[in-house]
Amino acid sequence: MTDALQIVLAKRPVGDVNGDCFRQETVAIPALAEGQILVRQRFLSLDPYMRPRMSELHSYTPPFEVGKPLTGGSVGEVVDSRNDRFAKGDTVIGMLNWATHTVHDGKGLRKIDPAVAPLPAHLGVLGMPSFTAWYGMKHICKPKAGETAFVSAATGAVGQVAGQLARLAGAKVVGCAGGEDKCVWAVREAGYDACFNHRTERDYGAVLDRLCPQGIDADFENVGGPIFHAVFARLNNFGRVAFCGAISEYQDKEPMAGPPKMFTIVQRRLTLQGFIISDHTALMGEFVNEVGGLLKAGRLKSRETIVEGLARAPQAFMGLLKGENFGKLVVKIDA
Ligand SMILES: NC(=O)c1ccc[n+]([C@@H]2O[C@H](COP(=O)([O-])OP(=O)(O)OC[C@H]3O[C@@H](n4cnc5c(N)ncnc54)[C@H](OP(=O)(O)O)[C@@H]3O)[C@@H](O)[C@H]2O)c1
């Protein structure tokens, strides 16, 4: 059996993540114990939630351990099995190491049909980020015709689906993204009514007043910080916020203050709801039916950035925190 290449957390970042936080190791793959499988990985998903997990503070998931491999959503094929649930040749998805191979007890892994869609799609538009967008839009934002929905990180893995679902629900959809190319894609391909570049736009309030003259009824919040503060001030009566993430704050050394005038929540009868998608796995089947159906019918577009080679994962992850990815960021492991 060959060795495995893996990437471990070398040290915890303080502020911005840099290359010193990662170390590449070659390790011998151990013989399987009863109940274990060996997965040869094909694709690894890189996601913003990995940044809070690199810090010591316990969030909704435990922190990564220093000296141990980082983990993430990954798709691969079972190449050896001593577990009755999995056979050699099965394609599986679940949390695996940042590695070429992972020995696993199979818990939390599920088999997928590789014929349904290209493997990276199972980590993006048919996977966790898209499920997150679907849940937040359907169960919290609930946009409808005549309303205005706003989506930050509009072309990201989550945002691109969230925006399209709001449009399909009949709402006007406005977003923001970190580049002209991303904004053009959002409008031309994903059907946003408008999208502004948050890197060049200095006055978020003014641009929102221009693009959302009727105010905002539903906000799918991915970014937090000043963009959210400007959106919050423009929420209409009975507005809904699906609090999905706050990526602009993940590298801050101190937590950022919330928006001013919190009594607005009462005055405008707002609903602000945070959610973690892993609490809603029971709805996965419903999601796959609905979103899979939209994809099949050509009613949903998706965009990915695929990086070649596990060794490039740290650099790609640091880039994700600066907006260098365009759509779902996936590492192709075999290169
Ligand atoms: N609650 C949950 O269960 C759950 C599940 C999945 C994801 N999330 C959250 O959803 C959000 C989006 O995740 P994703 O997977 O779709 O990521 P993603 O969009 O694929 O990648 C992150 C994007 O965030 C934007 N960004 C990065 N730093 C920024 C900053 N300082 N200010 C503004 N934008 C910034 C960048 O896009 P631009 O170039 O457009 O700025 C970057 O491409 C994240 O906050 C993530 O933590 C939550």
The ligand as an SDF file (V2000), in Angstrom:
LIG
                    3D

 48 52  0  0  0  0  0  0  0  0999 V2000
  -24.6040   28.4520    8.7540 N   0  0  0  0  0  0  0  0  0  0  0  0
  -24.1580   27.4250    8.0600 C   0  0  0  0  0  0  0  0  0  0  0  0
  -24.5060   26.2690    8.2980 O   0  0  0  0  0  0  0  0  0  0  0  0
  -23.2020   27.6830    6.9200 C   0  0  0  0  0  0  0  0  0  0  0  0
  -22.8990   26.6850    5.9630 C   0  0  0  0  0  0  0  0  0  0  0  0
  -22.0460   27.0070    4.8970 C   0  0  0  0  0  0  0  0  0  0  0  0
  -21.5020   28.2970    4.8100 C   0  0  0  0  0  0  0  0  0  0  0  0
  -21.8000   29.2170    5.7720 N   0  0  0  0  0  0  0  0  0  0  0  0
  -21.2990   30.5900    5.6910 C   0  0  0  0  0  0  0  0  0  0  0  0
  -21.7840   31.1520    4.4750 O   0  0  0  0  0  0  0  0  0  0  0  0
  -20.8960   32.1620    4.0220 C   0  0  0  0  0  0  0  0  0  0  0  0
  -20.5420   31.8980    2.5570 C   0  0  0  0  0  0  0  0  0  0  0  0
  -19.8770   30.6400    2.4680 O   0  0  0  0  0  0  0  0  0  0  0  0
  -19.4990   30.0180    1.0560 P   0  0  0  0  0  0  0  0  0  0  0  0
  -19.2440   28.5850    1.2650 O   0  0  0  0  0  0  0  0  0  0  0  0
  -20.5000   30.4400    0.0410 O   0  0  0  0  0  0  0  0  0  0  0  0
  -18.1010   30.7290    0.7410 O   0  0  0  0  0  0  0  0  0  0  0  0
  -17.5870   31.2490   -0.6500 P   0  0  0  0  0  0  0  0  0  0  0  0
  -18.4890   32.2980   -1.1070 O   0  0  0  0  0  0  0  0  0  0  0  0
  -17.3670   30.1450   -1.5650 O   0  0  0  0  0  0  0  0  0  0  0  0
  -16.1800   31.9090   -0.2850 O   0  0  0  0  0  0  0  0  0  0  0  0
  -16.1270   32.9690    0.5310 C   0  0  0  0  0  0  0  0  0  0  0  0
  -16.4150   34.3090   -0.2040 C   0  0  0  0  0  0  0  0  0  0  0  0
  -16.6780   35.2910    0.7850 O   0  0  0  0  0  0  0  0  0  0  0  0
  -16.3110   36.5470    0.2720 C   0  0  0  0  0  0  0  0  0  0  0  0
  -15.4790   37.2510    1.2660 N   0  0  0  0  0  0  0  0  0  0  0  0
  -14.3380   36.8270    1.8140 C   0  0  0  0  0  0  0  0  0  0  0  0
  -13.8540   37.7520    2.6680 N   0  0  0  0  0  0  0  0  0  0  0  0
  -14.7260   38.7850    2.6150 C   0  0  0  0  0  0  0  0  0  0  0  0
  -14.7950   40.0360    3.2650 C   0  0  0  0  0  0  0  0  0  0  0  0
  -13.8550   40.4230    4.1370 N   0  0  0  0  0  0  0  0  0  0  0  0
  -15.8280   40.8570    2.9910 N   0  0  0  0  0  0  0  0  0  0  0  0
  -16.7780   40.4860    2.1080 C   0  0  0  0  0  0  0  0  0  0  0  0
  -16.7780   39.3070    1.4610 N   0  0  0  0  0  0  0  0  0  0  0  0
  -15.7620   38.4690    1.7220 C   0  0  0  0  0  0  0  0  0  0  0  0
  -15.4870   36.3010   -0.9860 C   0  0  0  0  0  0  0  0  0  0  0  0
  -16.2830   36.6160   -2.0850 O   0  0  0  0  0  0  0  0  0  0  0  0
  -16.2520   38.0740   -2.7360 P   0  0  0  0  0  0  0  0  0  0  0  0
  -15.1150   38.0830   -3.7070 O   0  0  0  0  0  0  0  0  0  0  0  0
  -17.5730   38.1790   -3.3680 O   0  0  0  0  0  0  0  0  0  0  0  0
  -16.0340   39.0730   -1.6470 O   0  0  0  0  0  0  0  0  0  0  0  0
  -15.2190   34.8090   -0.9550 C   0  0  0  0  0  0  0  0  0  0  0  0
  -15.1160   34.2820   -2.2490 O   0  0  0  0  0  0  0  0  0  0  0  0
  -19.6980   32.1290    4.9720 C   0  0  0  0  0  0  0  0  0  0  0  0
  -19.8680   33.1320    5.9450 O   0  0  0  0  0  0  0  0  0  0  0  0
  -19.7960   30.7540    5.6170 C   0  0  0  0  0  0  0  0  0  0  0  0
  -19.1760   30.7080    6.8620 O   0  0  0  0  0  0  0  0  0  0  0  0
  -22.6180   28.9240    6.8120 C   0  0  0  0  0  0  0  0  0  0  0  0
  1  2  1  0
  2  3  2  0
  2  4  1  0
  4  5  1  0
  4 48  2  0
  5  6  2  0
  6  7  1  0
  7  8  2  0
  8  9  1  0
  8 48  1  0
  9 10  1  0
  9 46  1  0
 10 11  1  0
 11 12  1  0
 11 44  1  0
 12 13  1  0
 13 14  1  0
 14 15  2  0
 14 16  1  0
 14 17  1  0
 17 18  1  0
 18 19  2  0
 18 20  1  0
 18 21  1  0
 21 22  1  0
 22 23  1  0
 23 24  1  0
 23 42  1  0
 24 25  1  0
 25 26  1  0
 25 36  1  0
 26 27  1  0
 26 35  1  0
 27 28  2  0
 28 29  1  0
 29 30  1  0
 29 35  2  0
 30 31  1  0
 30 32  2  0
 32 33  1  0
 33 34  2  0
 34 35  1  0
 36 37  1  0
 36 42  1  0
 37 38  1  0
 38 39  2  0
 38 40  1  0
 38 41  1  0
 42 43  1  0
 44 45  1  0
 44 46  1  0
 46 47  1  0
M  CHG  2   8   1  16  -1
M  END
$$$$
